[in-house]
């Protein structure tokens, strides 16, 4: 049984194989200042909100993984929005992957890495 933490499209983060250590969810609200004579400046909501997710973590493969993030890179290469879903079923919305960073270490003699530290940045897509 796989304990699913979250999914980006069909890429599964699970406690057993591909966990993340931290998730940052940011939502920025846009306001414009409206000057007023002899009174405090007013504000008005403008534009759409900017919503971003950042996940980071490390993957340890005892046998040395060839590329544990291959599917995640393939999703990012498509440059299409995919759903982000928490393991408990909540669909947060559609996001585009804007950046994937991968750092490898602890190498085996044949060049495979045992440890992969990663981060994924995404922006929400709204219609």
Short mmCIF file of the C-alpha atoms (twelve columns), coordinates in Angstrom:
data_MODEL
# 
_entry.id   MODEL 
# 
loop_
_atom_site.group_PDB 
_atom_site.id 
_atom_site.type_symbol 
_atom_site.label_atom_id 
_atom_site.label_alt_id 
_atom_site.label_comp_id 
_atom_site.label_asym_id 
_atom_site.label_seq_id 
_atom_site.Cartn_x 
_atom_site.Cartn_y 
_atom_site.Cartn_z 
_atom_site.pdbx_PDB_model_num 
ATOM 1   C CA . UNK A 1   0.000  0.000  0.000   1 
ATOM 2   C CA . UNK A 2   1.340  3.406  -0.961  1 
ATOM 3   C CA . UNK A 3   0.722  6.354  1.329   1 
ATOM 4   C CA . UNK A 4   0.092  9.154  -1.161  1 
ATOM 5   C CA . UNK A 5   1.099  12.584 0.103   1 
ATOM 6   C CA . UNK A 6   0.148  14.512 -3.038  1 
ATOM 7   C CA . UNK A 7   -0.020 14.284 -6.815  1 
ATOM 8   C CA . UNK A 8   1.078  16.646 -9.583  1 
ATOM 9   C CA . UNK A 9   -0.788 15.328 -12.584 1 
ATOM 10  C CA . UNK A 10  0.046  11.614 -12.527 1 
ATOM 11  C CA . UNK A 11  3.314  12.046 -10.564 1 
ATOM 12  C CA . UNK A 12  2.830  10.620 -7.069  1 
ATOM 13  C CA . UNK A 13  4.671  11.789 -3.969  1 
ATOM 14  C CA . UNK A 14  4.532  8.928  -1.453  1 
ATOM 15  C CA . UNK A 15  6.047  8.310  1.954   1 
ATOM 16  C CA . UNK A 16  7.693  5.078  0.791   1 
ATOM 17  C CA . UNK A 17  9.334  6.145  -2.473  1 
ATOM 18  C CA . UNK A 18  9.166  9.842  -3.289  1 
ATOM 19  C CA . UNK A 19  8.345  11.982 -0.252  1 
ATOM 20  C CA . UNK A 20  8.545  15.732 0.083   1 
ATOM 21  C CA . UNK A 21  9.726  17.393 3.271   1 
ATOM 22  C CA . UNK A 22  8.125  20.812 2.915   1 
ATOM 23  C CA . UNK A 23  5.282  22.449 1.024   1 
ATOM 24  C CA . UNK A 24  4.885  26.202 0.745   1 
ATOM 25  C CA . UNK A 25  1.580  27.634 -0.491  1 
ATOM 26  C CA . UNK A 26  1.603  31.357 -1.316  1 
ATOM 27  C CA . UNK A 27  -1.307 33.493 -2.488  1 
ATOM 28  C CA . UNK A 28  -0.652 37.107 -3.425  1 
ATOM 29  C CA . UNK A 29  -3.552 39.553 -3.614  1 
ATOM 30  C CA . UNK A 30  -3.452 42.535 -5.991  1 
ATOM 31  C CA . UNK A 31  -4.607 45.978 -4.923  1 
ATOM 32  C CA . UNK A 32  -4.311 49.418 -6.522  1 
ATOM 33  C CA . UNK A 33  -4.072 52.578 -4.451  1 
ATOM 34  C CA . UNK A 34  -6.667 55.243 -5.112  1 
ATOM 35  C CA . UNK A 35  -5.571 58.731 -4.110  1 
ATOM 36  C CA . UNK A 36  -8.152 60.873 -2.318  1 
ATOM 37  C CA . UNK A 37  -8.004 64.581 -1.581  1 
ATOM 38  C CA . UNK A 38  -7.702 65.341 2.147   1 
ATOM 39  C CA . UNK A 39  -8.287 61.717 3.117   1 
ATOM 40  C CA . UNK A 40  -6.406 58.459 3.458   1 
ATOM 41  C CA . UNK A 41  -5.514 56.637 0.251   1 
ATOM 42  C CA . UNK A 42  -8.081 54.014 -0.715  1 
ATOM 43  C CA . UNK A 43  -7.476 50.589 -2.191  1 
ATOM 44  C CA . UNK A 44  -9.301 48.570 -4.789  1 
ATOM 45  C CA . UNK A 45  -8.845 44.920 -5.686  1 
ATOM 46  C CA . UNK A 46  -7.512 44.578 -9.220  1 
ATOM 47  C CA . UNK A 47  -6.517 41.703 -11.408 1 
ATOM 48  C CA . UNK A 48  -6.331 38.061 -10.492 1 
ATOM 49  C CA . UNK A 49  -4.542 36.676 -7.479  1 
ATOM 50  C CA . UNK A 50  -1.207 34.926 -7.932  1 
ATOM 51  C CA . UNK A 51  -1.042 31.505 -6.291  1 
ATOM 52  C CA . UNK A 52  2.165  29.485 -6.062  1 
ATOM 53  C CA . UNK A 53  3.255  26.166 -4.606  1 
ATOM 54  C CA . UNK A 54  6.788  25.072 -3.779  1 
ATOM 55  C CA . UNK A 55  7.625  21.522 -2.715  1 
ATOM 56  C CA . UNK A 56  11.031 20.364 -1.585  1 
ATOM 57  C CA . UNK A 57  12.454 17.140 -0.298  1 
ATOM 58  C CA . UNK A 58  14.946 14.363 -0.762  1 
ATOM 59  C CA . UNK A 59  14.699 10.882 -2.194  1 
ATOM 60  C CA . UNK A 60  16.993 8.099  -1.006  1 
ATOM 61  C CA . UNK A 61  17.279 5.003  -3.181  1 
ATOM 62  C CA . UNK A 62  19.358 2.235  -1.655  1 
ATOM 63  C CA . UNK A 63  20.135 0.751  -5.056  1 
ATOM 64  C CA . UNK A 64  20.811 4.077  -6.725  1 
ATOM 65  C CA . UNK A 65  17.980 5.542  -8.730  1 
ATOM 66  C CA . UNK A 66  18.360 6.097  -12.433 1 
ATOM 67  C CA . UNK A 67  16.079 9.126  -12.450 1 
ATOM 68  C CA . UNK A 68  13.353 9.187  -9.791  1 
ATOM 69  C CA . UNK A 69  12.066 12.557 -11.075 1 
ATOM 70  C CA . UNK A 70  11.884 11.585 -14.773 1 
ATOM 71  C CA . UNK A 71  8.088  11.681 -14.901 1 
ATOM 72  C CA . UNK A 72  8.006  15.049 -13.133 1 
ATOM 73  C CA . UNK A 73  10.423 16.502 -15.708 1 
ATOM 74  C CA . UNK A 74  8.255  15.040 -18.501 1 
ATOM 75  C CA . UNK A 75  5.171  16.770 -17.069 1 
ATOM 76  C CA . UNK A 76  7.089  20.068 -16.829 1 
ATOM 77  C CA . UNK A 77  8.358  19.674 -20.421 1 
ATOM 78  C CA . UNK A 78  4.753  19.601 -21.675 1 
ATOM 79  C CA . UNK A 79  4.242  23.131 -20.264 1 
ATOM 80  C CA . UNK A 80  0.599  22.307 -19.596 1 
ATOM 81  C CA . UNK A 81  -1.480 22.824 -16.476 1 
ATOM 82  C CA . UNK A 82  -2.053 19.711 -14.366 1 
ATOM 83  C CA . UNK A 83  -4.072 19.259 -11.178 1 
ATOM 84  C CA . UNK A 84  -2.418 19.347 -7.774  1 
ATOM 85  C CA . UNK A 85  -4.184 16.952 -5.432  1 
ATOM 86  C CA . UNK A 86  -3.447 16.338 -1.762  1 
ATOM 87  C CA . UNK A 87  -3.273 12.701 -0.671  1 
ATOM 88  C CA . UNK A 88  -6.493 13.071 1.312   1 
ATOM 89  C CA . UNK A 89  -8.360 13.998 -1.858  1 
ATOM 90  C CA . UNK A 90  -8.539 17.801 -1.889  1 
ATOM 91  C CA . UNK A 91  -7.991 19.196 -5.389  1 
ATOM 92  C CA . UNK A 92  -6.168 22.501 -5.011  1 
ATOM 93  C CA . UNK A 93  -6.483 23.439 -8.674  1 
ATOM 94  C CA . UNK A 94  -4.562 23.383 -11.937 1 
ATOM 95  C CA . UNK A 95  -0.908 24.412 -11.823 1 
ATOM 96  C CA . UNK A 96  1.920  24.777 -14.326 1 
ATOM 97  C CA . UNK A 97  5.361  23.658 -13.250 1 
ATOM 98  C CA . UNK A 98  7.671  26.658 -13.618 1 
ATOM 99  C CA . UNK A 99  10.873 25.181 -12.179 1 
ATOM 100 C CA . UNK A 100 12.293 21.813 -11.144 1 
ATOM 101 C CA . UNK A 101 15.644 21.696 -9.377  1 
ATOM 102 C CA . UNK A 102 17.480 18.455 -8.730  1 
ATOM 103 C CA . UNK A 103 20.727 17.981 -6.778  1 
ATOM 104 C CA . UNK A 104 22.298 14.516 -6.743  1 
ATOM 105 C CA . UNK A 105 24.832 13.137 -4.260  1 
ATOM 106 C CA . UNK A 106 26.164 9.916  -2.722  1 
ATOM 107 C CA . UNK A 107 27.211 8.281  -5.972  1 
ATOM 108 C CA . UNK A 108 27.786 4.588  -6.601  1 
ATOM 109 C CA . UNK A 109 30.815 3.416  -8.672  1 
ATOM 110 C CA . UNK A 110 28.682 3.230  -11.841 1 
ATOM 111 C CA . UNK A 111 27.529 6.862  -11.494 1 
ATOM 112 C CA . UNK A 112 24.038 6.284  -10.122 1 
ATOM 113 C CA . UNK A 113 23.136 8.541  -7.217  1 
ATOM 114 C CA . UNK A 114 21.682 7.317  -3.951  1 
ATOM 115 C CA . UNK A 115 20.393 10.717 -2.808  1 
ATOM 116 C CA . UNK A 116 18.378 13.254 -4.817  1 
ATOM 117 C CA . UNK A 117 17.420 16.584 -3.236  1 
ATOM 118 C CA . UNK A 118 14.743 18.419 -5.211  1 
ATOM 119 C CA . UNK A 119 12.439 21.409 -5.339  1 
ATOM 120 C CA . UNK A 120 9.434  22.047 -7.572  1 
ATOM 121 C CA . UNK A 121 7.853  25.464 -8.161  1 
ATOM 122 C CA . UNK A 122 4.378  25.861 -9.642  1 
ATOM 123 C CA . UNK A 123 1.945  28.656 -10.466 1 
ATOM 124 C CA . UNK A 124 -1.803 28.279 -10.486 1 
ATOM 125 C CA . UNK A 125 -3.573 28.613 -13.818 1 
ATOM 126 C CA . UNK A 126 -6.920 30.362 -13.784 1 
ATOM 127 C CA . UNK A 127 -9.340 30.908 -16.589 1 
# 
